[in-house]
Amino acid sequence: MTKDDSDKPIPRFLGRDAPLPTSPETAILDYVPNPRAGELYLARFAVPEFTSLCPVTGQPDFAHLVIDYAPDQSIVESKSLKLFLGSFRDHAAFHEDCTVGIGRRLFDEMQPKWMRIGGYWYPRGGIPIDVFWQSGEPPKGLWVPEQGVAPYRGRG
């Protein structure tokens, strides 16, 4: 995040060409001030085409991610999130590591009031794997809708 002459934060990537980071570790996430700080609400990112690589075979893995969070003082800038998530395309990690690692990094850096991530992984070898992580109990009064991803049922 950079600042302009008025000392306002300006996201690094918004409105600019930005190459895909080479790895999740080198990806930079931008955060901007929450325009509704002080209000309790939930923000959701649905990522139906997430990809990474199997660390054993190198074959692609596909998932539908749903990231829910109750912001506090900052929110994640969506283009930087898109680039961060895209950096997993050539990253080899197990489903659990990808899902929990994404949630943990966002939570640790953004410091929302609450966060959860659902990783709904498509089957490879005949077994779908769903991975869930949350930071703790949701704040009292927060509306937390279902994530809306149907369990894998195969064909039909």
N, C-alpha and C positions, 0 to 999 in steps of 0.2 A: 504494500500500500504506500502510495506517495501522497504528498500534499501540494495544493496549489497555493497561490499568493495569499489567499484568505485563510490558510491553515485548515482548509476542509480536506478530508481524506478523499483521494481519487483512486479507484481500483486500477491495478496495473494493466488488466487485460480488456476491460470493458471499452468497446468502440475501437479496439486496435487488433491488428493481426497478431495472433499468438500461436506459436507452434505447440504441438502436443509435447508435454514433458517426457523425458526418456524413462522415467521411473516414478513411482509414487513418492519416493524419498526426496526427489529433486523438485517435485511439483510444489508450487506456492499457492496457498489458499489465501484469498483476500476476504477481509471482514469489514463491514461498514457499520456505522452506528444504527441501532435499531430505531426506526422512525416512530415506533409505538412502545418505546421503553416504558416500563411501569404497567403495561397492560398484559394480562395473561391470555395468550393465544398460541395456537399450534400452527407451525409451518410444515409443509410436506413436499418432499422431492420424490417423484416416482421415476425410476430409471429402468425401463423395461428391456433394455438391450445392453446390459453390462457384460463385459468380457474380460477374462484373464486366461492364464495358461495353467495347465496341470503341471505341478512341479516334478512329476515322475515321468510322464509321457511327452510333455510339451504340446499336447493337443489342446485346442481351445475349450474353455468352459464358459457357459452362458448363464446369466442370472437376471432376475427381475428384483431390483433393490427398491425398498421403500424406506425413506429416511424421514422421521418425524422429530421435530424439536420445538420446545417452548423457549423462544429467545429471551435473553436478559438484556444486556447492554449492546450486543452486536448481533448481526446476522451474516451468514456467509453469502458472498457475492456469487451468483449462479454460474457465470462463465468460468470463474476460477474453479468452481466445483466440477463443472463439466470437463475441464482440462485435467483436473486431478483424477477423476474417475476414468477418463480416457487413457491415462498413463498406465493403467492396469492391463491394457491390451497385450503388452509384451512382458508382463510381470508374472512370474511363476510362483504360485502360492496355493495352498489348500483353501477350500471354501470358507472354512472357519476363520482362517487368518485374514483373508480379504474382508469378510463381513465385519468382524470384530475390530480389525485394524482401522477400517474407514470410520466406524462409529467412534472409536476411542480417540482418533486424531481430531475429528471434528469437535468432540466434546472437550478434549483437553485444551484446544486452541481457542474455540469460540466461547466456552464456559456458559452454555445455556442453562436455564433453570432445570431442564430435563431433556433427555434425548433417547430415542430408540431407533434401531435399524433392523429390518427384516430382509434377509437374503434368501430368495426363493430360487434355488439353483435347479436348472434343467438336468434331467438324468443323463448320466454317462455310465455305461456298464449296467444299465437297468435300474439304477437307484437314484431317485432325486434326493437332494440334501437341502433342508431348510435350516438356516442359522439365524438366531435372534439374539440381540444384545440390547440392554437398556441401562441407563445410568443409575436407576433407582426407581422409587415410587414416583408416579407423576404428581405434580402439585395439586392440592385440593382445588376443585373447581375447574380444572382443565378438561375440555372436551377432547377425548382421545378416541376417534373413530377407528373402526376396524381397518386394517390395511388394504382390504379389498382384493387380495390376490388369492384366487381359488387354489386349493390343494391340487397337486398333480394327479390326474386321473387316467393318463394314458390316452389311447385312441378311443373316443366314444364316450 
